[in-house]
Amino acid sequence: MSNRSESRARPARISFYGNFGAGNLGNECTLQAVIEQTLRRSPDARLLCFCTNPQDVRTRHNIAAFPSEAIDRSGSHGPKGYLARILRIAFQRIPLELLHWLKALLAVSRTDMLIVAGTGIVADYMCGPLGWPYDIFKLSTLAALCRVKLVFLSVGVGPIRHPLSRWFLKRSLALARHRSYRDKASKQYLEQIGFNTDGDFVCPDVVFGLSQANLVAGVGAGLRRVVGLGLKDYGSTEQLEPKVFRKYLDVMAAFVSWLQQHGYGVRLLIGDIQYDIPVTNEFLAVLKSRNIPVNAPLLIAEPALTVKELLRQVGEAEVVISPRYHNLVMGLIQKKPVIALSDHPKLDSLVTEFGLAQYVVPLGDLSPDILITKFEELENAVPRVRPLISAELDRYREAIDAQCANLLGEADAAPRALTAAR
C-alpha cells in the first residue's frame, strides 16, 4: 500500500528515445511535441531523453539527456584493415558496449515509462542493423528488465532490409505495452514481415499535436505570394550518381525561375541542418550560374537552426513543396496546401490522408513541366483544398490528444483513444 502511495505522490518519470540531437528539425519538432503533450498532463514530470547528441537536446529542450550509443558511429574510428578492425572490436567496442549497457540500465531503471517517439527509426535503410535497430533493442530489453512501461508512439516503419535488423525490431516491438504507427503503410509493412499487429493502432505523427501557441498566424514575407520550396540531399540515402543529383538541382532551378517570372517569391526550406544546408549552398550556386535571382524578395534563403525558425518560415509560404516529410507536416499544421516530392511511402500516405493524392510527384521522375502543371492545378484547387486540410487536421489533433491522454494517465480517455486512433 505504501509503495502505491509513494508512486502517486512522486512526479511521473518519463523517458524518450528517437533520432534526436542530430540536426534534423523535423525530429526535434517531434520531441518538442511529445514533451508538450507530457507536461500538459504532468507539469511536474521528470523527463529524460536517450539520444544521439545529449548536449544538443539539453540546450534545445531543457531536459535531461543520456547518450543512446556507446560510441560515436558518425565517422572513422582509428586505422583501417581487417586486423585493426578485429582489435578495435575486441578492445574498444565490446568493453564500451558493456559499460553502456550498465549505465543505460541504471538510467532506464529510474523511469516509469520509455516512449519511442516518431522519427521513422523502426528501419535500417540508413544505418544497418547495428544502428537504430540495435539501439532500440538495447533500450527495449532494459525497459523489460526494469519493468518500465515501453511505448512505441506513432512511429514510422521501414524499410527493414537486414535479417538481424528484423530480429532486433520484432523482439523490441513485442516487448511494448502500446504500439501505434503514424500511417497504415507502417502497420502493413510489419504485417508483411511477419509481426502480429493485432491490437495496435494507427495514429498520426505526433507533430500534428504540437501546441498551436508555436504557430504564427497571418505571417507574410512581403507583397509577393511566397512558395516554400524544400531541398534534400536525397542522394545520401540511396547513393545516386552525381549526374542524377545535378539533374534534380537543374529541374528545381528551372521551376524557381518559372515561379519568379510569374510573380512568386520563393523561400528555400530545409529539414536537416547537417545534410540540407550544403545542398542549399550548391543550389544557390546553380541559380547564380543561370543568372536566376538569389536575393529577396524573389528568393529567400535564410538559415533555420531551430524548430521555431523553421515554423515561421513555413508560415510565410502560401504553398509548401518539399521532399522532406516534416516540411510537409509543418505546412499542413498551418493549413498550407502541399505538394510532396516523394521518395518514400510515408510521404505518399501523409498527403493522401489529407485528400491530396494527386499532388504526389515521384522525386526520381521530376521535370519542370510536371512541377509547373501540379503547381497550377493546386493553385486553382486551393478554395476546395483548404477546408479538407482543416477538417483532417482537427481529426488528427483529436486522435493524438486522446492517445496521449490515455497513455499518460487520464482514465476517462481510453474509449476516446481507441476510437480516434483506430
N, C-alpha and C positions, 0 to 999 in steps of 0.2 A: 504493500500500500504506500509506504513512504517513497519507494522508487518512482511510482506513478506520480505522486505529488511533486517530487523534485523535477521530473521531466516536464510537468505542466508549468512549473514555476520558472524554470530557466529559459532563456531565449532559444528559439529554434536555431539549429546549426546546419546550414545548407551549403553544399559544395557543388561546383560546376566543373564540367570538363568540355573542352572544344578546341578548335583551332584558333585560339585567342592569343593576342600579343604578337602576331606575325605580320601585322601591317595591312591585313585585309579589312577594309572599313565595313563591309557587309557583315563580316563575322563579329566585329566589335559592336555593331548595331544589334546583333543577336544577343550578345552578352548584356548590353545595356537594357534591352527589353526584358530579359528574364530577371535581371536584378530589380528592375522597376516592379515587375509583377510580384516578386517575392516580398519586397519591402512594403508594398501596398497592403499586404495581408499580415506581414510580421515585421513591423517597423524596427523592432529591436533585434532582428535576426543577425546571427554572426555568419558572415559569408566568407567563403574560400574558393579560389579558382585554381584548378590544375590546368596549366597552360604552357605554351612554348616559351614565352618570354615573360616571366613573372614581374619584372620591373616595369615593363610597358603596361601591364594590366593594373598594377598598383597605381601608376600615375594616371591612367585614363579613367579608371573606375573607382578608385579609392577603396579597394577591398584587399584583403589578404590574398596572396598568391603563392603557389608551390609549383616547381618545375615538373612537367609531365614526362620528361625524358631524362634518362640517366646521363646522357652526353648530348652535345650539340651535333645533330646529324646534317646540318646545313652545308658543311664544307668539307674539305680534306682534313684528315687527321693523321698526320705522320707519313712515313715513307711508303712507297708503293711496293708491289711484289707479293708473291704467294707467301713466302716465309714471314715477311714483315706483317702481313695481314693475320696470319695464324698467331704470331706472338702478340700482336695488338689485341686480338680477341681474347687470348688466354690470360694476359697480364693486365689488360686495361678494361676492355668491355665487360667481361664477366664479373670481375670484382665490383666495378661501378654499378652494374645492374643489380647485383645482390644488395649492395648498400642502398640503392634507390628503392628497391622493394621494401626494405626495412623502414626507411624514412617515410615512404608513402603509406605504409601500413599504419604507422603512428598518426600521420595526418588524417587518413580516412577514418580511423577509429574515433576521432574527435568530432565527427559529423553525424547527423541523423539521416541525411538524405544526400545522395550523389546524383546530380542531374546531368546527363549527357545532352547538351542543348544544341540542336540545329547544326549548322555549318557544313553539312554534307560529308561528314567524316566516316560514315559507315561505308567505306570504299577503300580501294588500294591503287587506283589507276595513276595517282600522282606520287605514291610513296612506297609501294611494295608492301609485303606482309609485315615487315619489321618497323613500319611507320605507324600510322593510325591504328590498324587492326591490333598490333601488339600492345600499344599503349591502352587502348580500350579494354583489351583482355586483362591487362595487369590491374587496372583500376576496378574493373568489374569483379575480378576474383577477390581483390582485397575488400571490396564492399560486402561481398558474400561472407567472407571470413569474419568480418566485424559486425555482421547483421545490420548493415546500413541499407536503407531502402534505396534501390537502384532504379532510376527512371531514364528512359530514352524519350526525349521530348521533341516532337516534330522534327525528327532527323531526316535528312536526305540519304538515300541508299543507292550505291552502285556507281560505276561498275566495280565488281569484286572479281578479279581475274585469277589470282593465285589460289591453289587449293588450301595452303596454310592460312591465307587471309580469311577464306570462308570458314575454316575451322575456328579460328580466333573469334570471328564476329558472331557466328552462330552460338558458340558457347557463351559469349558475353550477353547477347540478347536473351538467351534462355534464363539468365540469372535475374533479369529485370522484373520488378513488380508492376511496372507500367511501361507500355511501348506505344508510341504514336509516331506517325510518319507525315511529312509535310505534303505529300501528294500520293495519289493512288499508284502511280508508277513505281514508287519506292516500295510500297507494300507488295505489289505484284512481283517485283524483282526478287524479293526474299522468298516468296512462294515458289517462284520458278527454280530457285537453287535449293529447294527442299526444306525451308524453315516454316514451321507452323505459325501462322499469324492469327489464328482464331482468338478472338477476344481483344485484338489490337485495334487501334484507331487510326483514322486519317484526320489530322488536324493541321490547319495552316501554319506556315512558317511563323515563328514567334515574333518576328519583326513587325508583323501586322498588329501585334498587341502593344507596340511602342506607345507610350503616353503621347497624346495629342499636344501636350504642352511643348513637345520638341519641334512641332511644325510651325512654320511662319506663314500665316495666311496673307494672301494678296501681295506677295513679293514680286517685284518686277525689276528687270535689268536695264530698262530704257524704253524708248518708243517702239523699237522693233520687237516683233514676236521672236522668242528665243526657242531654239530646238536644242534639247540636251542630247549630246552625242557621246556615247560611251566607247572607249577604246580598250582593247585587251590584247595582251601578248599570248594569243591562243596557241602559238607555235611552241611555247614552253611545255605545254601538256602533251601534245601529240607529236612533237618533234617534226613539224612540217619543214619543207625545204625553204630556204631563204627567198627563192623566187615566188613561192606561194604567198609568203607573208608580205612581200613587196607588192604583189598584186592586190592584196587586201587593202594595204595603205593607199594604193593608187585609186581603187574604187571609192574609198571613203573620201579621198581628196576631191574627186570629181563630184561627189554628192555634196560636199561642203560648198564647192564653187557654185553649183546649181542653186543651193539654198540661198547663198548670199546674193546671187543675181536676181532672185525672186523676192527679195526684201526681208529675209530672215537673218537674225543673228544666230550664231552657233556657240553653244557653251560645251566645251570638252569636259567629260566626266571620267573619273577613274573609279576603280573599285578596290584596287590593291596597290598600296604605296610602293612596294618593292618591285612589282612587275610592270605596272601600268604607267608609272612616271617616265621610265626610259622610252616606252612606246610613244607616249605623248610627245616627247622631245624629238623622236625620229619622225613622227607625223608632221610636226611643225616644220622640220627641215624639208619634207616633201612638198608641203604647201608653199614654202618660200621658193623652192626650185621651180614651181609652176606660176609664180607671181600671184598666188592667191592670198588675199589679205589675211594677216595673222594678228591684227590689233582690234581692240574693241572700237565700236560696237559690233563689227562684223564677225569677229571671233574673240571669245573669252576663254583663256586657258590659265586660270588661277589655280594654284595648288590647293588641295584639300587634304589636311593631315588628321582631321578629327571627324567623327560622325556628324557633329553639329554643322561643320562647314559643308560637308557633302549634302546634308539635308537641305541646307539653304540654297546651294547651287541647283539641286534638282527642283527646288521650289520656284526658282526663277524661270524654269522652262515651261513651255506650253505643251510640249510633247517630248517623251523620252524614247530614244532609240539606242539600244545597247546590247552587247553580248554578255554583260555582267548581270547575273541573276539578281543581286541585291540593288543594282541601279534600277532595275525594273520594279522591284518591290518598293523601293523608296519613292518611285514615281507613282505607283498605284495607291500607296497610303496617303498621297497628297492629291489623289483623284486625277492624275495625269493620264491621258491616253498613251499607250506604249506600242513600240514595235520591237520584237525580240529577234536579235541576230543569233540564231540558236546553233549550238554545237553539243547540246546535252538535253536529254528528255525533261529535266527539271524546268527548263525554260518553256518548253512546249506545254507542259502541264500547267504551269503558272498562268500563262497568257490564255490558254484555252478555258480554264476555270472562270476567267473573267469575261468570257464571251468574245474573245479577240483572236480566235484561232486563225483567221485569215491574215493576221498581222505577225505571223511567224515566218521568218526568212532564214533558210539554212545558211550558216556562216560560211560554209565551204562553197556556196553557189551564189555569191554576191555579184551584182553588176550595178552600175549606176542606174540603168533603166529600171531594174527591179525595185531598187530603193525609192526612186522617184515615183514610180507607179503606186507603191504601197503607201508612201507618204501622202500623196494626193488623195488616195482613197480614204485614208484615216482622217485627213483634214475635213473632207466632205461628210464623214460619218460622226464627227465629234458631238453634235447635238444628240444623236442616238446612243453613243458610246458612254458618255459621262454618267447618265443615270444607271446604266448597267454596272459600271465600276463602283458607284456609290452604294448600290444595293448589295453587291457581293462583298464589299468592304465591311459593311455593317454585319453581315453574317460571319465573316472571318473573325472580326473582333469579338463577337458574342461567343464563338466556339473557343477561341483562345482564352477568354476570360473564364468560361465555365471549366475548361480543363485545368487551368492554373488554380482556380478556387478549389476544385476537387482535390488536387494533389497537395495543396498547401493548407488543408485542414478545415475548409468551410463545409461542414457536414451537409447542409442543405443543397450543395452544388452538385452532388453526384448524379442525380437524374438529369439535370441540365447538361452536364458534361458528356454523359453517354449519348444524349440526343444530338447535341450540337456538334460534337467531334465526329460522330459517325456521319 
